[in-house]
Amino acid sequence: MALVAEIIGVGTELLLGNVANTDAQMISQGLSALGIHVYFHTVVGDNDARLRQAVEIASLRSDILITTGGLGPTYDDMTKQTLADCFGLPLERHQPTVDSIRAYFSRLGAAMSPNNERQADLPRGCIVMQNDCGTAPGCIFEANGKHIIMLPGPPHECAAMFNGCAVPYLKTLAGGCLVSHNIHIFGIGEASVEEKLRPMMLQAQNPTIAPYAKEGEVWLRVTASADTEAQAEALTRPVIDDISSQLGDAVYGIDAGSLESTLLQQLKRQGLTLAAAESCTGGLLGARLTALPGASEVFCGSVCAYTPLAKTALLDVHASLLERHGVVSAEVAEAMARGAKNRLAADLGVGITGYAGPTAENGVPVGTVYIALCDHHGQTTVKQLMLGSDRNRVRVMAVNHALNMARLSLLA
Amino acid sequence: MALVAEIIGVGTELLLGNVANTDAQMISQGLSALGIHVYFHTVVGDNDARLRQAVEIASLRSDILITTGGLGPTYDDMTKQTLADCFGLPLERHQPTVDSIRAYFSRLGAAMSPNNERQADLPRGCIVMQNDCGTAPGCIFEANGKHIIMLPGPPHECAAMFNGCAVPYLKTLAGGCLVSHNIHIFGIGEASVEEKLRPMMLQAQNPTIAPYAKEGEVWLRVTASADTEAQAEALTRPVIDDISSQLGDAVYGIDAGSLESTLLQQLKRQGLTLAAAESCTGGLLGARLTALPGASEVFCGSVCAYTPLAKTALLDVHASLLERHGVVSAEVAEAMARGAKNRLAADLGVGITGYAGPTAENGVPVGTVYIALCDHHGQTTVKQLMLGSDRNRVRVMAVNHALNMARLSLLA
C-alpha cells in the first residue's frame, strides 16, 4: 500500500504572507517522484499549541510527517521541542552538531552567537541530518508507527537536506511504483484542451490524466501505478503519444520543465545561438534563460534597452523609426530583433517592446506588446499581442510568447 | 475580539508540487493588514471527501473560510459543490454570470466550450464576485455563523477578486485595529540581529517583534493592536526608531518592499539614473528593477553580456583585459560597470561577473562573484563575494549585493 505523507510548514512569516510556502512545493515534487502520496499541506505559526494540534491531526491521516522551519536559533523556533513532546521524546544536546556549527562559523570568519548552540538540541535517538548550507541540523525519528522528518525553513537549506538525506531514507520506505509525466502545452486554453480530450480524460483510470492551468500554459499530468517502474512507464506511453498527436505543436514537451529549457535544448541540438533585445520585459527573458545551467553555450546575451538612447546606441534602431512608428510598434520590435542578432553575432534574435503598465502611452493601450523574431534563415516575423493590464502578467506572457516563437521556428 | 480566518487551497497541482501556494501568501498579507488573524493554511487536492474534512476542521477553529481554486470549468473543479454541500445549500445556475462568461469569450474572439457554463452554478443566495481577469466567478455566503469566501486559483484572478471584492466585504466584519510594519535589513544575519536586540524582543508585548530570514535579508515585523489605527501607529513608532538607530545603515527601509524598490526611490529622489552590465546574473537585476512600475524614469537599461564579444562590443571591455585577468575578475567587473555607465549615459553603472555554477572554470571556484559600482562621482568600488554553490542563490545574492552597493553609495 502506498505511503501517505503530510507536510507541515511552521512559521508565522508564512501566515503573515511574508513568504510563499515554496518548501512544500519542492518536497511535494520529490515525494511524488517517490510514489508517496500527499493529501494535505498544513501551515501553522510559531505557536506550540497550534503546532501540536496540526501534528495530532496529521498523525491521524498520514504515515509520514515532514515539517519545515522552526529549527533556527531564535526563541520562536520551537519545532524540535514541540515534535519531541508530541511523541514523548526528550531533547539532548548533540555534541558533533555543536562542533559542526562552530566550524561553520569559523569557515565564514563570523562570530557564533551563543544561541546558535540551541540548534544542536535534538530528540533522543534521532538520525541527525547535517545542514551543508546553514547551521540548523534536521532530524528523522520513528515513533508510534509514524516517520517524522524535520527540515529547516530557508529554501536552499531545505532542498539540500531533503534531497541529500530525507529522500534516501524515504526510498527505503516506499514500495510499489508510481510514474508521472507532464505534457506541457502552450497556446491553447485549459477548457479547450479538456473539450478536445474529455472522453479520454474521463475514462482514464491507470494512467490518470489531470489538467491544470499555469500562466498561459496548460499541463496534463499522466500518472500510472504498477509493480515496477518499467510497467508503469509502459502504461503511460500510449496515452502520451495519443494526446501529443491530437494537440500537435502546441505540445512543447514532455516533462520539459519550461518553455525556456525546451528552447535551450533545441538550440543546443541544432548548434544555434540566440540573442535578445528586451524593452518592457526588462531582462526577464535573459534572466529566465540564464537561470538554467549551460545557457552560456547557446545564449549570447541580451540588451535591455529601456531608453531610446539604448535602442539606438546598442541595437542600431534608427531614431527616425522610433519617431515615425513609436517605441511600441512592429517596426521597432523588428529592428530590435535584428539589432540583437547582428550586434551579438547570434543566429536568432528576438525583440520585445510593449507597455506593461500601469499607464498607457501615446494612445497605445496597456498590455500591447510586439514580439519580433529574426530567425536563422534571416526571416523576420512579428506578432502583436494584447496581454491585459497586470504588469507582471504582461511581462511573463510576453517572454512566454517570445520563447514560443523561437521554439516554433526551430521545429520547421 | 479579533476574527480568525483560515485559507484552504484546493488543487492537486499544489500537492504534486507543480505550483507554489502563492494565493495563500497574497491573501495572508491582505488579512494581516485588516487585523484578521490567520492561524492555519491548509492545502487539499481535488477530492470531495478530503476537501470536506478540511472544511470541517477549519469550521471548528475559524470564523472565516477562504478557499482558492477548483472553480474552473473542468470536471475536477469541485469547490463550489463541496462547500455548498458542507453548509447545506443547493447550487443554482446564475444567468448574469452565464452572460458575462459568454461576453468574455466573445471579447477575446474565442469559442466558448459548453463546460464553461458550469462555472455559473453557484450556492443559493450567495454574493457573486465577478471575475475580471478570467471566467470563473467567486462567491461569498454566510452559514452556521461562518463566512465562506471562494476565490479562483490562478494568481492574478485570485488577487484581483480578493482585493476588489473580498477585502471590502471583510472590512465590514473586522473591528479594532492592527498595525504592522516591517524593518528590512541587509548585510547582517538573523542570529546576530537577535543577539543584539534580544532583551527588547523578549520584552515586547504590544507591539510584538518577530524576526525572520529571507534570502540574505532579515526582516523584523513590529505589530501593535489598539482601538484606532493612529493609536496602533503611535505604539510602533518608538520601537522602530530604536531598532533603526541600533542597526544603522544595515536597515534599508521600513515597509520598503525590497532592495530594488528602495534603490528606485533613492534614484528618483536624487534625480539620478542607473545602468547595469550583467554576466552571471543574466538580466536578473534588470528584471527585478523593471518589475516595478516607474522603473523607466531612472533605469536606463542593462547589457546582459554572456559572451566575450558582447563584453567587448557592447561594453568596451578590452579583449586584453579579459585575457589578462580572466572574465571573472575585479578588473572586468570594473570595466563592465564603466561600460554600462558610459554606453547607456547613466549616472551610476554596476557590473556583475561571476560563476553561478554548477561548474567552476579557470580555477576560480563556483560562487565567486565580483561586483563593481561606478558611482555618480565617477568613483569605482569593487567587491568580491563567495556566494556558495547553489546557482539560483548565487544569482539572487549577487543582485542583492549589487543593489545594496548602489543604495549605500546614495546614502553618503
Boltz contact constraints between the chains, C-beta under 6 A:
constraints:
  - contact:
      token1: [A, 12]
      token2: [B, 210]
      max_distance: 6.0
  - contact:
      token1: [A, 13]
      token2: [B, 212]
      max_distance: 6.0
  - contact:
      token1: [A, 15]
      token2: [B, 28]
      max_distance: 6.0
  - contact:
      token1: [A, 15]
      token2: [B, 38]
      max_distance: 6.0
  - contact:
      token1: [A, 16]
      token2: [B, 28]
      max_distance: 6.0
  - contact:
      token1: [A, 16]
      token2: [B, 32]
      max_distance: 6.0
  - contact:
      token1: [A, 17]
      token2: [B, 25]
      max_distance: 6.0
  - contact:
      token1: [A, 17]
      token2: [B, 28]
      max_distance: 6.0
  - contact:
      token1: [A, 17]
      token2: [B, 29]
      max_distance: 6.0
  - contact:
      token1: [A, 20]
      token2: [B, 20]
      max_distance: 6.0
  - contact:
      token1: [A, 20]
      token2: [B, 22]
      max_distance: 6.0
  - contact:
      token1: [A, 20]
      token2: [B, 25]
      max_distance: 6.0
  - contact:
      token1: [A, 21]
      token2: [B, 21]
      max_distance: 6.0
  - contact:
      token1: [A, 22]
      token2: [B, 20]
      max_distance: 6.0
  - contact:
      token1: [A, 25]
      token2: [B, 17]
      max_distance: 6.0
  - contact:
      token1: [A, 25]
      token2: [B, 20]
      max_distance: 6.0
  - contact:
      token1: [A, 28]
      token2: [B, 15]
      max_distance: 6.0
  - contact:
      token1: [A, 28]
      token2: [B, 16]
      max_distance: 6.0
  - contact:
      token1: [A, 28]
      token2: [B, 17]
      max_distance: 6.0
  - contact:
      token1: [A, 29]
      token2: [B, 17]
      max_distance: 6.0
  - contact:
      token1: [A, 32]
      token2: [B, 16]
      max_distance: 6.0
  - contact:
      token1: [A, 38]
      token2: [B, 15]
      max_distance: 6.0
  - contact:
      token1: [A, 39]
      token2: [B, 50]
      max_distance: 6.0
  - contact:
      token1: [A, 40]
      token2: [B, 44]
      max_distance: 6.0
  - contact:
      token1: [A, 41]
      token2: [B, 43]
      max_distance: 6.0
  - contact:
      token1: [A, 42]
      token2: [B, 42]
      max_distance: 6.0
  - contact:
      token1: [A, 43]
      token2: [B, 41]
      max_distance: 6.0
  - contact:
      token1: [A, 44]
      token2: [B, 40]
      max_distance: 6.0
  - contact:
      token1: [A, 50]
      token2: [B, 39]
      max_distance: 6.0
  - contact:
      token1: [A, 73]
      token2: [B, 191]
      max_distance: 6.0
  - contact:
      token1: [A, 74]
      token2: [B, 194]
      max_distance: 6.0
  - contact:
      token1: [A, 74]
      token2: [B, 211]
      max_distance: 6.0
  - contact:
      token1: [A, 113]
      token2: [B, 191]
      max_distance: 6.0
  - contact:
      token1: [A, 113]
      token2: [B, 195]
      max_distance: 6.0
  - contact:
      token1: [A, 116]
      token2: [B, 191]
      max_distance: 6.0
  - contact:
      token1: [A, 156]
      token2: [B, 390]
      max_distance: 6.0
  - contact:
      token1: [A, 156]
      token2: [B, 393]
      max_distance: 6.0
  - contact:
      token1: [A, 191]
      token2: [B, 73]
      max_distance: 6.0
  - contact:
      token1: [A, 191]
      token2: [B, 113]
      max_distance: 6.0
  - contact:
      token1: [A, 191]
      token2: [B, 116]
      max_distance: 6.0
  - contact:
      token1: [A, 194]
      token2: [B, 74]
      max_distance: 6.0
  - contact:
      token1: [A, 195]
      token2: [B, 113]
      max_distance: 6.0
  - contact:
      token1: [A, 210]
      token2: [B, 12]
      max_distance: 6.0
  - contact:
      token1: [A, 211]
      token2: [B, 74]
      max_distance: 6.0
  - contact:
      token1: [A, 212]
      token2: [B, 13]
      max_distance: 6.0
  - contact:
      token1: [A, 282]
      token2: [B, 286]
      max_distance: 6.0
  - contact:
      token1: [A, 282]
      token2: [B, 287]
      max_distance: 6.0
  - contact:
      token1: [A, 282]
      token2: [B, 290]
      max_distance: 6.0
  - contact:
      token1: [A, 283]
      token2: [B, 283]
      max_distance: 6.0
  - contact:
      token1: [A, 283]
      token2: [B, 286]
      max_distance: 6.0
  - contact:
      token1: [A, 283]
      token2: [B, 287]
      max_distance: 6.0
  - contact:
      token1: [A, 283]
      token2: [B, 302]
      max_distance: 6.0
  - contact:
      token1: [A, 284]
      token2: [B, 287]
      max_distance: 6.0
  - contact:
      token1: [A, 286]
      token2: [B, 282]
      max_distance: 6.0
  - contact:
      token1: [A, 286]
      token2: [B, 283]
      max_distance: 6.0
  - contact:
      token1: [A, 286]
      token2: [B, 304]
      max_distance: 6.0
  - contact:
      token1: [A, 287]
      token2: [B, 282]
      max_distance: 6.0
  - contact:
      token1: [A, 287]
      token2: [B, 283]
      max_distance: 6.0
  - contact:
      token1: [A, 287]
      token2: [B, 284]
      max_distance: 6.0
  - contact:
      token1: [A, 287]
      token2: [B, 287]
      max_distance: 6.0
  - contact:
      token1: [A, 290]
      token2: [B, 282]
      max_distance: 6.0
  - contact:
      token1: [A, 293]
      token2: [B, 358]
      max_distance: 6.0
  - contact:
      token1: [A, 296]
      token2: [B, 306]
      max_distance: 6.0
  - contact:
      token1: [A, 299]
      token2: [B, 306]
      max_distance: 6.0
  - contact:
      token1: [A, 300]
      token2: [B, 306]
      max_distance: 6.0
  - contact:
      token1: [A, 300]
      token2: [B, 307]
      max_distance: 6.0
  - contact:
      token1: [A, 301]
      token2: [B, 304]
      max_distance: 6.0
  - contact:
      token1: [A, 301]
      token2: [B, 305]
      max_distance: 6.0
  - contact:
      token1: [A, 301]
      token2: [B, 306]
      max_distance: 6.0
  - contact:
      token1: [A, 301]
      token2: [B, 310]
      max_distance: 6.0
  - contact:
      token1: [A, 302]
      token2: [B, 283]
      max_distance: 6.0
  - contact:
      token1: [A, 302]
      token2: [B, 304]
      max_distance: 6.0
  - contact:
      token1: [A, 303]
      token2: [B, 303]
      max_distance: 6.0
  - contact:
      token1: [A, 304]
      token2: [B, 286]
      max_distance: 6.0
  - contact:
      token1: [A, 304]
      token2: [B, 301]
      max_distance: 6.0
  - contact:
      token1: [A, 304]
      token2: [B, 302]
      max_distance: 6.0
  - contact:
      token1: [A, 305]
      token2: [B, 301]
      max_distance: 6.0
  - contact:
      token1: [A, 306]
      token2: [B, 296]
      max_distance: 6.0
  - contact:
      token1: [A, 306]
      token2: [B, 299]
      max_distance: 6.0
  - contact:
      token1: [A, 306]
      token2: [B, 300]
      max_distance: 6.0
  - contact:
      token1: [A, 306]
      token2: [B, 301]
      max_distance: 6.0
  - contact:
      token1: [A, 307]
      token2: [B, 300]
      max_distance: 6.0
  - contact:
      token1: [A, 309]
      token2: [B, 345]
      max_distance: 6.0
  - contact:
      token1: [A, 310]
      token2: [B, 301]
      max_distance: 6.0
  - contact:
      token1: [A, 310]
      token2: [B, 344]
      max_distance: 6.0
  - contact:
      token1: [A, 314]
      token2: [B, 314]
      max_distance: 6.0
  - contact:
      token1: [A, 344]
      token2: [B, 310]
      max_distance: 6.0
  - contact:
      token1: [A, 345]
      token2: [B, 309]
      max_distance: 6.0
  - contact:
      token1: [A, 358]
      token2: [B, 293]
      max_distance: 6.0
  - contact:
      token1: [A, 390]
      token2: [B, 156]
      max_distance: 6.0
  - contact:
      token1: [A, 393]
      token2: [B, 156]
      max_distance: 6.0
